[in-house]
Amino acid sequence: MVGGPGDPGRLERLLNWVARNFELLLAVLGAITVGVLDLFGDALGEDATAGATVLVLGALASGSLRQRRRDDRLAEAVDAIQRAFQDMEMVRSLTGGEIGAELRKARETTDLWVFKGGTGTYLRAVTLPECVERARGSRSSLTFTIEVVDPTDVRACAAYARFRGSYTPAEGHLDPETWTPERTSKESYATVLAAAWHLQRLLGMTVHLYLSSTAPTLRFDMSQSRLIITQDDPSRPGLLVTENHPLHRYYRIELKQSHDQARKIELGRARRLGDDPTTDQTRDFFEDVGLPLPAVFSDTDVRQIVEKALHAANPYPI
């Protein structure tokens, strides 16, 4: 007969249940004992009642410890899940307005900025002036490291112009100008001029400027708290890497290696620029830093460079 009174399996299950719930059973029996002793306390004495009470508390404490061990294992599992979510937050894709929002967060709390990209239009229009203004208001130091296409490298400028002309900008981001090698050169010249102009007007600012002979397809903006990798086409997603993720350190090393292989420009040896540099001041400035403007550049071309340097429009206003 299966499942009879002498069934070993049923007895084994009963014993296992008792073992798992021993502290609870002991506490219940102890509580009953305390209740009985309370009724007959005068006859049995206080020592017996106190001893039974200690028994109940001990059983409850033992059960609590076992539950705590279970809770600790649960807490470890929860911590692991939280770490997984944190890792997901440390590296995540950005789209649309998220890119601008993360760039704003990066600018709000940093005295260090590293940029590598094509010609630095957004850097001139937004990043440089906002970071300089915040540093001036808080009277703090500010260090910029900038790498853009070498404006004197014809092949690099042509390659970058081809890249920028290879895709159609998203609706709402149409560029009024066509990307040509000449425009690429002017935009990079403008970034050099803008960096020097701000450098001369903020005490405690340091600028490390590098010119690359290769045309990048990605744009890197790194602050102390985050790295944001984007493309020149704002309709394409970007990537956010926060400072606690190993990728932030890896890219910092990668960017330094890129700077070491680029051409460094010493901005500190240039004569001072006016608040609105004249064409002669601008030409002299580029002579001073070893980047003489092409002879074919007219005064109108020089004025375009000054306008792009100091009055650039935000190309990605979202």
Buried (B, 14 or more C-beta within 10 A) or exposed (E): EEEEEEEEEEEEEEEEEEEEEBBBEBBEBBBEBBEBBEEEEEEBEEEBBEBBBEBBEBBBEBBEEEEEEEEEEEEEEEEEEEEEEEEEEBBBEBEEEBBBEBBEBBBEEBBBBBBBBBBBBBBBBBBBBBBBEBBBEEEEEBBBBBBBBBBBBBEBBBBBBBBBEEEEBEEEBEEEEEBBBBBBBBBBBBBBBBBBBBBBEBEEBBBBBBBBBBBBEEBBBBBEBBBBBBBBBBBEBBBBBBBEBEBBEEBBEEBEEBBEEBBEBEBEEBEEBEEEBBBEBBBBBBEBBEBEBEEEBEEEBBBBBBBBBBEBEEBBEB
